[in-house]
Amino acid sequence: MEKCHHRFLRLREVLTLVGFSRAHVYRLVKAGTFPNSIKIGDSARWLEHEVLHWMEQQIAVNRELAA
C-alpha cells in the first residue's frame, strides 16, 4: 500500500497558491466548490494535496472549454 504524505497549509499559503483573496476562498468553501479546511485546535488548515487537486481540476476544465 502506498503511503500518502499530508502537509497542512495555513490560509496565507493557500492564498499564495491560488492567488485569491481570503474572502473569495471562504466564499468558494461555503459554496462547496473549494476544499474545506480542517480544524486543528483553534486553527484552520487545508490539506495541500486537496488544494493542488482542486487547482488541477480548474486547469482541466478551463482547457476543455478552450478546446
PyMOL Python script that loads the backbone (N, CA, C, O; Angstrom):
from pymol import cmd

cmd.read_pdbstr("""\
ATOM      1  N   MET A   1       0.852  -1.176   0.000  1.00  0.00           N
ATOM      2  CA  MET A   1       0.000   0.000   0.000  1.00  0.00           C
ATOM      3  C   MET A   1       0.903   1.246   0.000  1.00  0.00           C
ATOM      4  O   MET A   1       1.887   1.317   0.735  1.00  0.00           O
ATOM      5  N   GLU A   2       0.548   2.201  -0.825  1.00  0.00           N
ATOM      6  CA  GLU A   2       1.328   3.430  -0.967  1.00  0.00           C
ATOM      7  C   GLU A   2       1.004   4.387   0.177  1.00  0.00           C
ATOM      8  O   GLU A   2      -0.161   4.621   0.500  1.00  0.00           O
ATOM      9  N   LYS A   3       2.060   4.938   0.784  1.00  0.00           N
ATOM     10  CA  LYS A   3       1.862   5.914   1.849  1.00  0.00           C
ATOM     11  C   LYS A   3       1.543   7.275   1.248  1.00  0.00           C
ATOM     12  O   LYS A   3       2.150   7.690   0.261  1.00  0.00           O
ATOM     13  N   CYS A   4       0.585   7.959   1.855  1.00  0.00           N
ATOM     14  CA  CYS A   4       0.239   9.316   1.425  1.00  0.00           C
ATOM     15  C   CYS A   4       0.803  10.285   2.458  1.00  0.00           C
ATOM     16  O   CYS A   4       0.503  10.181   3.647  1.00  0.00           O
ATOM     17  N   HIS A   5       1.609  11.214   2.004  1.00  0.00           N
ATOM     18  CA  HIS A   5       2.180  12.210   2.904  1.00  0.00           C
ATOM     19  C   HIS A   5       1.334  13.477   2.821  1.00  0.00           C
ATOM     20  O   HIS A   5       1.167  14.074   1.757  1.00  0.00           O
ATOM     21  N   HIS A   6       0.818  13.858   3.962  1.00  0.00           N
ATOM     22  CA  HIS A   6      -0.036  15.037   4.028  1.00  0.00           C
ATOM     23  C   HIS A   6       0.763  16.220   4.552  1.00  0.00           C
ATOM     24  O   HIS A   6       1.648  16.081   5.396  1.00  0.00           O
ATOM     25  N   ARG A   7       0.428  17.363   4.034  1.00  0.00           N
ATOM     26  CA  ARG A   7       1.022  18.607   4.524  1.00  0.00           C
ATOM     27  C   ARG A   7      -0.108  19.587   4.768  1.00  0.00           C
ATOM     28  O   ARG A   7      -0.947  19.800   3.893  1.00  0.00           O
ATOM     29  N   PHE A   8      -0.136  20.176   5.929  1.00  0.00           N
ATOM     30  CA  PHE A   8      -1.134  21.176   6.268  1.00  0.00           C
ATOM     31  C   PHE A   8      -0.670  22.542   5.801  1.00  0.00           C
ATOM     32  O   PHE A   8       0.492  22.910   5.977  1.00  0.00           O
ATOM     33  N   LEU A   9      -1.585  23.288   5.205  1.00  0.00           N
ATOM     34  CA  LEU A   9      -1.297  24.642   4.747  1.00  0.00           C
ATOM     35  C   LEU A   9      -2.058  25.651   5.597  1.00  0.00           C
ATOM     36  O   LEU A   9      -3.224  25.445   5.931  1.00  0.00           O
ATOM     37  N   ARG A  10      -1.395  26.725   5.936  1.00  0.00           N
ATOM     38  CA  ARG A  10      -2.067  27.854   6.583  1.00  0.00           C
ATOM     39  C   ARG A  10      -2.820  28.633   5.507  1.00  0.00           C
ATOM     40  O   ARG A  10      -2.542  28.489   4.316  1.00  0.00           O
ATOM     41  N   LEU A  11      -3.762  29.447   5.929  1.00  0.00           N
ATOM     42  CA  LEU A  11      -4.550  30.226   4.987  1.00  0.00           C
ATOM     43  C   LEU A  11      -3.664  31.062   4.077  1.00  0.00           C
ATOM     44  O   LEU A  11      -3.908  31.124   2.872  1.00  0.00           O
ATOM     45  N   ARG A  12      -2.649  31.699   4.624  1.00  0.00           N
ATOM     46  CA  ARG A  12      -1.803  32.554   3.782  1.00  0.00           C
ATOM     47  C   ARG A  12      -1.093  31.748   2.695  1.00  0.00           C
ATOM     48  O   ARG A  12      -0.848  32.262   1.603  1.00  0.00           O
ATOM     49  N   GLU A  13      -0.760  30.478   2.989  1.00  0.00           N
ATOM     50  CA  GLU A  13      -0.144  29.625   1.976  1.00  0.00           C
ATOM     51  C   GLU A  13      -1.150  29.258   0.887  1.00  0.00           C
ATOM     52  O   GLU A  13      -0.813  29.214  -0.296  1.00  0.00           O
ATOM     53  N   VAL A  14      -2.387  28.997   1.301  1.00  0.00           N
ATOM     54  CA  VAL A  14      -3.453  28.700   0.334  1.00  0.00           C
ATOM     55  C   VAL A  14      -3.671  29.910  -0.566  1.00  0.00           C
ATOM     56  O   VAL A  14      -3.785  29.763  -1.783  1.00  0.00           O
ATOM     57  N   LEU A  15      -3.729  31.098   0.017  1.00  0.00           N
ATOM     58  CA  LEU A  15      -3.957  32.318  -0.762  1.00  0.00           C
ATOM     59  C   LEU A  15      -2.830  32.539  -1.763  1.00  0.00           C
ATOM     60  O   LEU A  15      -3.075  32.966  -2.891  1.00  0.00           O
ATOM     61  N   THR A  16      -1.604  32.251  -1.359  1.00  0.00           N
ATOM     62  CA  THR A  16      -0.462  32.388  -2.266  1.00  0.00           C
ATOM     63  C   THR A  16      -0.566  31.392  -3.415  1.00  0.00           C
ATOM     64  O   THR A  16      -0.303  31.741  -4.566  1.00  0.00           O
ATOM     65  N   LEU A  17      -0.947  30.157  -3.111  1.00  0.00           N
ATOM     66  CA  LEU A  17      -1.063  29.129  -4.149  1.00  0.00           C
ATOM     67  C   LEU A  17      -2.128  29.468  -5.185  1.00  0.00           C
ATOM     68  O   LEU A  17      -1.881  29.386  -6.389  1.00  0.00           O
ATOM     69  N   VAL A  18      -3.311  29.848  -4.712  1.00  0.00           N
ATOM     70  CA  VAL A  18      -4.433  30.029  -5.640  1.00  0.00           C
ATOM     71  C   VAL A  18      -4.565  31.459  -6.160  1.00  0.00           C
ATOM     72  O   VAL A  18      -5.229  31.690  -7.170  1.00  0.00           O
ATOM     73  N   GLY A  19      -3.945  32.412  -5.483  1.00  0.00           N
ATOM     74  CA  GLY A  19      -3.992  33.792  -5.952  1.00  0.00           C
ATOM     75  C   GLY A  19      -5.324  34.487  -5.730  1.00  0.00           C
ATOM     76  O   GLY A  19      -5.658  35.440  -6.434  1.00  0.00           O
ATOM     77  N   PHE A  20      -6.078  34.014  -4.760  1.00  0.00           N
ATOM     78  CA  PHE A  20      -7.371  34.610  -4.432  1.00  0.00           C
ATOM     79  C   PHE A  20      -7.283  35.342  -3.098  1.00  0.00           C
ATOM     80  O   PHE A  20      -6.338  35.160  -2.330  1.00  0.00           O
ATOM     81  N   SER A  21      -8.288  36.174  -2.842  1.00  0.00           N
ATOM     82  CA  SER A  21      -8.374  36.827  -1.542  1.00  0.00           C
ATOM     83  C   SER A  21      -8.969  35.856  -0.521  1.00  0.00           C
ATOM     84  O   SER A  21      -9.572  34.842  -0.872  1.00  0.00           O
ATOM     85  N   ARG A  22      -8.780  36.197   0.732  1.00  0.00           N
ATOM     86  CA  ARG A  22      -9.333  35.396   1.829  1.00  0.00           C
ATOM     87  C   ARG A  22     -10.854  35.266   1.678  1.00  0.00           C
ATOM     88  O   ARG A  22     -11.414  34.177   1.806  1.00  0.00           O
ATOM     89  N   ALA A  23     -11.499  36.388   1.407  1.00  0.00           N
ATOM     90  CA  ALA A  23     -12.960  36.378   1.284  1.00  0.00           C
ATOM     91  C   ALA A  23     -13.412  35.463   0.146  1.00  0.00           C
ATOM     92  O   ALA A  23     -14.401  34.742   0.282  1.00  0.00           O
ATOM     93  N   HIS A  24     -12.694  35.492  -0.967  1.00  0.00           N
ATOM     94  CA  HIS A  24     -13.085  34.663  -2.115  1.00  0.00           C
ATOM     95  C   HIS A  24     -12.904  33.177  -1.795  1.00  0.00           C
ATOM     96  O   HIS A  24     -13.753  32.361  -2.151  1.00  0.00           O
ATOM     97  N   VAL A  25     -11.817  32.828  -1.134  1.00  0.00           N
ATOM     98  CA  VAL A  25     -11.609  31.421  -0.749  1.00  0.00           C
ATOM     99  C   VAL A  25     -12.752  30.958   0.143  1.00  0.00           C
ATOM    100  O   VAL A  25     -13.305  29.880  -0.072  1.00  0.00           O
ATOM    101  N   TYR A  26     -13.112  31.760   1.140  1.00  0.00           N
ATOM    102  CA  TYR A  26     -14.194  31.359   2.038  1.00  0.00           C
ATOM    103  C   TYR A  26     -15.552  31.314   1.323  1.00  0.00           C
ATOM    104  O   TYR A  26     -16.405  30.503   1.686  1.00  0.00           O
ATOM    105  N   ARG A  27     -15.764  32.164   0.322  1.00  0.00           N
ATOM    106  CA  ARG A  27     -16.996  32.073  -0.483  1.00  0.00           C
ATOM    107  C   ARG A  27     -17.033  30.749  -1.245  1.00  0.00           C
ATOM    108  O   ARG A  27     -18.071  30.090  -1.306  1.00  0.00           O
ATOM    109  N   LEU A  28     -15.895  30.365  -1.827  1.00  0.00           N
ATOM    110  CA  LEU A  28     -15.824  29.098  -2.557  1.00  0.00           C
ATOM    111  C   LEU A  28     -16.039  27.908  -1.620  1.00  0.00           C
ATOM    112  O   LEU A  28     -16.723  26.950  -1.982  1.00  0.00           O
ATOM    113  N   VAL A  29     -15.466  27.964  -0.432  1.00  0.00           N
ATOM    114  CA  VAL A  29     -15.666  26.895   0.554  1.00  0.00           C
ATOM    115  C   VAL A  29     -17.148  26.796   0.908  1.00  0.00           C
ATOM    116  O   VAL A  29     -17.716  25.704   0.936  1.00  0.00           O
ATOM    117  N   LYS A  30     -17.764  27.939   1.176  1.00  0.00           N
ATOM    118  CA  LYS A  30     -19.186  27.964   1.544  1.00  0.00           C
ATOM    119  C   LYS A  30     -20.062  27.408   0.420  1.00  0.00           C
ATOM    120  O   LYS A  30     -21.068  26.747   0.677  1.00  0.00           O
ATOM    121  N   ALA A  31     -19.670  27.682  -0.831  1.00  0.00           N
ATOM    122  CA  ALA A  31     -20.422  27.186  -1.984  1.00  0.00           C
ATOM    123  C   ALA A  31     -20.145  25.709  -2.251  1.00  0.00           C
ATOM    124  O   ALA A  31     -20.820  25.087  -3.071  1.00  0.00           O
ATOM    125  N   GLY A  32     -19.154  25.148  -1.558  1.00  0.00           N
ATOM    126  CA  GLY A  32     -18.826  23.736  -1.746  1.00  0.00           C
ATOM    127  C   GLY A  32     -17.973  23.471  -2.971  1.00  0.00           C
ATOM    128  O   GLY A  32     -17.897  22.336  -3.440  1.00  0.00           O
ATOM    129  N   THR A  33     -17.327  24.511  -3.497  1.00  0.00           N
ATOM    130  CA  THR A  33     -16.532  24.346  -4.716  1.00  0.00           C
ATOM    131  C   THR A  33     -15.028  24.446  -4.463  1.00  0.00           C
ATOM    132  O   THR A  33     -14.235  24.468  -5.404  1.00  0.00           O
ATOM    133  N   PHE A  34     -14.645  24.505  -3.196  1.00  0.00           N
ATOM    134  CA  PHE A  34     -13.229  24.551  -2.824  1.00  0.00           C
ATOM    135  C   PHE A  34     -13.068  23.661  -1.603  1.00  0.00           C
ATOM    136  O   PHE A  34     -13.985  23.568  -0.787  1.00  0.00           O
ATOM    137  N   PRO A  35     -11.922  23.005  -1.461  1.00  0.00           N
ATOM    138  CA  PRO A  35     -11.738  22.122  -0.306  1.00  0.00           C
ATOM    139  C   PRO A  35     -11.960  22.850   1.021  1.00  0.00           C
ATOM    140  O   PRO A  35     -11.542  23.993   1.206  1.00  0.00           O
ATOM    141  N   ASN A  36     -12.617  22.162   1.916  1.00  0.00           N
ATOM    142  CA  ASN A  36     -12.884  22.728   3.230  1.00  0.00           C
ATOM    143  C   ASN A  36     -11.636  22.617   4.097  1.00  0.00           C
ATOM    144  O   ASN A  36     -10.797  21.741   3.889  1.00  0.00           O
ATOM    145  N   SER A  37     -11.527  23.494   5.046  1.00  0.00           N
ATOM    146  CA  SER A  37     -10.401  23.445   5.978  1.00  0.00           C
ATOM    147  C   SER A  37     -10.656  22.379   7.033  1.00  0.00           C
ATOM    148  O   SER A  37     -11.772  21.889   7.206  1.00  0.00           O
ATOM    149  N   ILE A  38      -9.586  22.041   7.728  1.00  0.00           N
ATOM    150  CA  ILE A  38      -9.642  21.100   8.840  1.00  0.00           C
ATOM    151  C   ILE A  38      -9.313  21.898  10.096  1.00  0.00           C
ATOM    152  O   ILE A  38      -8.327  22.634  10.128  1.00  0.00           O
ATOM    153  N   LYS A  39     -10.133  21.752  11.123  1.00  0.00           N
ATOM    154  CA  LYS A  39      -9.876  22.456  12.375  1.00  0.00           C
ATOM    155  C   LYS A  39      -8.855  21.664  13.181  1.00  0.00           C
ATOM    156  O   LYS A  39      -9.033  20.476  13.452  1.00  0.00           O
ATOM    157  N   ILE A  40      -7.787  22.351  13.553  1.00  0.00           N
ATOM    158  CA  ILE A  40      -6.778  21.779  14.438  1.00  0.00           C
ATOM    159  C   ILE A  40      -6.635  22.758  15.595  1.00  0.00           C
ATOM    160  O   ILE A  40      -5.988  23.798  15.476  1.00  0.00           O
ATOM    161  N   GLY A  41      -7.246  22.407  16.703  1.00  0.00           N
ATOM    162  CA  GLY A  41      -7.308  23.341  17.827  1.00  0.00           C
ATOM    163  C   GLY A  41      -8.124  24.554  17.418  1.00  0.00           C
ATOM    164  O   GLY A  41      -9.267  24.420  16.982  1.00  0.00           O
ATOM    165  N   ASP A  42      -7.542  25.732  17.557  1.00  0.00           N
ATOM    166  CA  ASP A  42      -8.217  26.974  17.165  1.00  0.00           C
ATOM    167  C   ASP A  42      -7.891  27.386  15.739  1.00  0.00           C
ATOM    168  O   ASP A  42      -8.361  28.421  15.267  1.00  0.00           O
ATOM    169  N   SER A  43      -7.090  26.584  15.052  1.00  0.00           N
ATOM    170  CA  SER A  43      -6.604  26.958  13.728  1.00  0.00           C
ATOM    171  C   SER A  43      -7.331  26.206  12.619  1.00  0.00           C
ATOM    172  O   SER A  43      -7.838  25.103  12.824  1.00  0.00           O
ATOM    173  N   ALA A  44      -7.369  26.819  11.454  1.00  0.00           N
ATOM    174  CA  ALA A  44      -7.891  26.171  10.251  1.00  0.00           C
ATOM    175  C   ALA A  44      -6.704  25.853   9.354  1.00  0.00           C
ATOM    176  O   ALA A  44      -5.842  26.704   9.132  1.00  0.00           O
ATOM    177  N   ARG A  45      -6.660  24.641   8.845  1.00  0.00           N
ATOM    178  CA  ARG A  45      -5.603  24.221   7.932  1.00  0.00           C
ATOM    179  C   ARG A  45      -6.232  23.501   6.749  1.00  0.00           C
ATOM    180  O   ARG A  45      -7.279  22.865   6.876  1.00  0.00           O
ATOM    181  N   TRP A  46      -5.580  23.610   5.599  1.00  0.00           N
ATOM    182  CA  TRP A  46      -6.018  22.912   4.393  1.00  0.00           C
ATOM    183  C   TRP A  46      -4.997  21.833   4.064  1.00  0.00           C
ATOM    184  O   TRP A  46      -3.804  21.998   4.318  1.00  0.00           O
ATOM    185  N   LEU A  47      -5.470  20.735   3.501  1.00  0.00           N
ATOM    186  CA  LEU A  47      -4.557  19.698   3.043  1.00  0.00           C
ATOM    187  C   LEU A  47      -3.991  20.113   1.692  1.00  0.00           C
ATOM    188  O   LEU A  47      -4.739  20.394   0.756  1.00  0.00           O
ATOM    189  N   GLU A  48      -2.673  20.148   1.596  1.00  0.00           N
ATOM    190  CA  GLU A  48      -2.012  20.598   0.373  1.00  0.00           C
ATOM    191  C   GLU A  48      -2.471  19.803  -0.840  1.00  0.00           C
ATOM    192  O   GLU A  48      -2.746  20.385  -1.889  1.00  0.00           O
ATOM    193  N   HIS A  49      -2.560  18.471  -0.712  1.00  0.00           N
ATOM    194  CA  HIS A  49      -2.930  17.676  -1.881  1.00  0.00           C
ATOM    195  C   HIS A  49      -4.351  17.968  -2.355  1.00  0.00           C
ATOM    196  O   HIS A  49      -4.632  17.865  -3.549  1.00  0.00           O
ATOM    197  N   GLU A  50      -5.251  18.331  -1.442  1.00  0.00           N
ATOM    198  CA  GLU A  50      -6.613  18.684  -1.851  1.00  0.00           C
ATOM    199  C   GLU A  50      -6.634  20.005  -2.609  1.00  0.00           C
ATOM    200  O   GLU A  50      -7.345  20.137  -3.605  1.00  0.00           O
ATOM    201  N   VAL A  51      -5.869  20.972  -2.149  1.00  0.00           N
ATOM    202  CA  VAL A  51      -5.813  22.275  -2.825  1.00  0.00           C
ATOM    203  C   VAL A  51      -5.172  22.111  -4.213  1.00  0.00           C
ATOM    204  O   VAL A  51      -5.665  22.665  -5.196  1.00  0.00           O
ATOM    205  N   LEU A  52      -4.085  21.355  -4.284  1.00  0.00           N
ATOM    206  CA  LEU A  52      -3.418  21.140  -5.571  1.00  0.00           C
ATOM    207  C   LEU A  52      -4.320  20.381  -6.539  1.00  0.00           C
ATOM    208  O   LEU A  52      -4.338  20.675  -7.734  1.00  0.00           O
ATOM    209  N   HIS A  53      -5.067  19.407  -6.027  1.00  0.00           N
ATOM    210  CA  HIS A  53      -6.012  18.660  -6.873  1.00  0.00           C
ATOM    211  C   HIS A  53      -7.100  19.602  -7.400  1.00  0.00           C
ATOM    212  O   HIS A  53      -7.466  19.528  -8.573  1.00  0.00           O
ATOM    213  N   TRP A  54      -7.613  20.481  -6.547  1.00  0.00           N
ATOM    214  CA  TRP A  54      -8.617  21.453  -6.967  1.00  0.00           C
ATOM    215  C   TRP A  54      -8.060  22.326  -8.088  1.00  0.00           C
ATOM    216  O   TRP A  54      -8.753  22.597  -9.070  1.00  0.00           O
ATOM    217  N   MET A  55      -6.811  22.767  -7.944  1.00  0.00           N
ATOM    218  CA  MET A  55      -6.185  23.604  -8.966  1.00  0.00           C
ATOM    219  C   MET A  55      -6.078  22.828 -10.289  1.00  0.00           C
ATOM    220  O   MET A  55      -6.362  23.377 -11.354  1.00  0.00           O
ATOM    221  N   GLU A  56      -5.673  21.565 -10.221  1.00  0.00           N
ATOM    222  CA  GLU A  56      -5.569  20.740 -11.428  1.00  0.00           C
ATOM    223  C   GLU A  56      -6.928  20.592 -12.112  1.00  0.00           C
ATOM    224  O   GLU A  56      -7.019  20.621 -13.340  1.00  0.00           O
ATOM    225  N   GLN A  57      -7.979  20.434 -11.311  1.00  0.00           N
ATOM    226  CA  GLN A  57      -9.336  20.339 -11.870  1.00  0.00           C
ATOM    227  C   GLN A  57      -9.724  21.632 -12.577  1.00  0.00           C
ATOM    228  O   GLN A  57     -10.315  21.599 -13.656  1.00  0.00           O
ATOM    229  N   GLN A  58      -9.393  22.772 -11.973  1.00  0.00           N
ATOM    230  CA  GLN A  58      -9.731  24.055 -12.586  1.00  0.00           C
ATOM    231  C   GLN A  58      -8.997  24.229 -13.925  1.00  0.00           C
ATOM    232  O   GLN A  58      -9.566  24.739 -14.890  1.00  0.00           O
ATOM    233  N   ILE A  59      -7.748  23.807 -13.968  1.00  0.00           N
ATOM    234  CA  ILE A  59      -6.969  23.891 -15.216  1.00  0.00           C
ATOM    235  C   ILE A  59      -7.599  22.995 -16.276  1.00  0.00           C
ATOM    236  O   ILE A  59      -7.760  23.405 -17.425  1.00  0.00           O
ATOM    237  N   ALA A  60      -7.956  21.765 -15.885  1.00  0.00           N
ATOM    238  CA  ALA A  60      -8.544  20.820 -16.827  1.00  0.00           C
ATOM    239  C   ALA A  60      -9.862  21.343 -17.399  1.00  0.00           C
ATOM    240  O   ALA A  60     -10.099  21.246 -18.603  1.00  0.00           O
ATOM    241  N   VAL A  61     -10.706  21.889 -16.550  1.00  0.00           N
ATOM    242  CA  VAL A  61     -11.991  22.433 -17.008  1.00  0.00           C
ATOM    243  C   VAL A  61     -11.746  23.591 -17.964  1.00  0.00           C
ATOM    244  O   VAL A  61     -12.397  23.684 -19.004  1.00  0.00           O
ATOM    245  N   ASN A  62     -10.820  24.466 -17.625  1.00  0.00           N
ATOM    246  CA  ASN A  62     -10.505  25.602 -18.472  1.00  0.00           C
ATOM    247  C   ASN A  62      -9.997  25.161 -19.816  1.00  0.00           C
ATOM    248  O   ASN A  62     -10.386  25.716 -20.844  1.00  0.00           O
ATOM    249  N   ARG A  63      -9.126  24.165 -19.825  1.00  0.00           N
ATOM    250  CA  ARG A  63      -8.545  23.658 -21.079  1.00  0.00           C
ATOM    251  C   ARG A  63      -9.619  23.014 -21.955  1.00  0.00           C
ATOM    252  O   ARG A  63      -9.602  23.167 -23.177  1.00  0.00           O
ATOM    253  N   GLU A  64     -10.549  22.297 -21.332  1.00  0.00           N
ATOM    254  CA  GLU A  64     -11.646  21.674 -22.091  1.00  0.00           C
ATOM    255  C   GLU A  64     -12.536  22.727 -22.731  1.00  0.00           C
ATOM    256  O   GLU A  64     -12.961  22.578 -23.876  1.00  0.00           O
ATOM    257  N   LEU A  65     -12.817  23.789 -21.992  1.00  0.00           N
ATOM    258  CA  LEU A  65     -13.663  24.855 -22.519  1.00  0.00           C
ATOM    259  C   LEU A  65     -12.979  25.599 -23.657  1.00  0.00           C
ATOM    260  O   LEU A  65     -13.638  26.054 -24.592  1.00  0.00           O
ATOM    261  N   ALA A  66     -11.661  25.720 -23.577  1.00  0.00           N
ATOM    262  CA  ALA A  66     -10.915  26.447 -24.595  1.00  0.00           C
ATOM    263  C   ALA A  66     -10.734  25.617 -25.864  1.00  0.00           C
ATOM    264  O   ALA A  66     -10.470  26.169 -26.932  1.00  0.00           O
ATOM    265  N   ALA A  67     -10.873  24.312 -25.755  1.00  0.00           N
ATOM    266  CA  ALA A  67     -10.651  23.436 -26.923  1.00  0.00           C
ATOM    267  C   ALA A  67     -11.819  23.450 -27.883  1.00  0.00           C
ATOM    268  O   ALA A  67     -11.784  22.769 -28.908  1.00  0.00           O
TER     269      ALA A  67
END
""", "prot")
cmd.dss("prot")
cmd.show_as("cartoon", "prot")
cmd.util.cbc("prot")
cmd.orient("prot")
